[in-house]
C-alpha cells in the first residue's frame, strides 16, 4: 500500500511539473521513465509494471495531441508511446532483477563470511575449553583460581553459543534453513533455559491456561538464553530474573513469554536502534522470534527494570 501511494504521487508529480513548465513530450517521456525505474527499485516488479501503464496513460492524456483524450492521431506518436511503454516495462523488470541479484549476493557473502569466521574461531575456542578444563583439574583447593577458571569457562561457552547463533541466523535469513515447529510447553522451555544457565538465579511462573508454543524448540530456547543472559548482566547482584508465560492478552492464536529484570532499563532509542546499540544477543533473539512467526518487544518494568516480551504462535486446540 505504501509503495502504491508513493508511485501514484510520483507519477502525479511528474505530470504536474510537465504541465506547469510546458515541457515537450520527449523531455516528459524521459522524466516518466526515470520515475518508473526508481519506483521499480523501491517497490518491485509489480509496482514498476503498474507504474509503467499509468505513466503511459498520463503521457498520452496530457502530452500527446489531442490533449485530454486517449486518442492518438499521429502515427509517430503511436510509435513514441509504444517505445516508451516497452522501455519502461523492460527497464523496470531489469532493474528489479540487478536489485534482487545484489540482495542475493549480499546474503551469500554474509553467510560465507560467517562460516569463515566460525571456522577460524572454532579451533581456538575448543583449545581454550580444553586448557581451561586442564587448569580446573590442577587447581585443587585454590578457590580463587577455581573462580577465575569457572568465569573463563562460562564466557568461552557463551562465545561458542553466539557463534552458533550467528550461523543459524544467517541460514534462516538466507532461506537455507527453516524452523521445525512442534508443540513446546513454556514450562519445558524455561526448564531448559535454567539448565543452560545454572549460575543465573531465576523464578518461573506459567499460567494454568497458557497454551503450548508452536515453535522450533531449539530456536525458542536460544531466544530465552540470550535474553536471560542480557537481563542477568544488567541486573543488580543476586537479583533473580523472572520468567513468565501466559495467553496473549489480545490474540487467541498467540502466547506471551516474558523475561523480567531489575536493571536500569533499555532506552527506546536503543531498543529501536541498530545492532551495535541493541547488542548481538538481542538481535539474535529478535531474528529467531521472527523466524518462528513471532516478535520481540521491550517495555519498562514498574519499579525499575525491563520486560522482554516474546509473542509466539500457540498450538491450536
Secondary structure, DSSP 8 states (H G I E B T S, - for coil): -HHHHHHHHHHHHHHHHHHHTT--HHHHHHHHHHHHHHHHHHH-HHHHHHHHHHHHHHHHHHHSSSTTSS---SHHHHHHHHHHHHHHHHHHHHHHHHHHHHHHHHHHHHHHHHHHHHHHHHHHHHHHHHHHHHHHHHHTT-HHHHHHHHHHHHHHHHHHHHHHHHHHHHHHHTTS-----EEE-HHHHHHHHHHHTTTS-EEEEE-TT---EEE-HHHHHHHHHHHHHHHHHHS-TT--EEEEEEE-SS-TTEEEEEEE--SS---HHHHTS-HHHH-HHHHHHHHHHHHTT-EEEEEE-TTSSEEEEEEEEB---
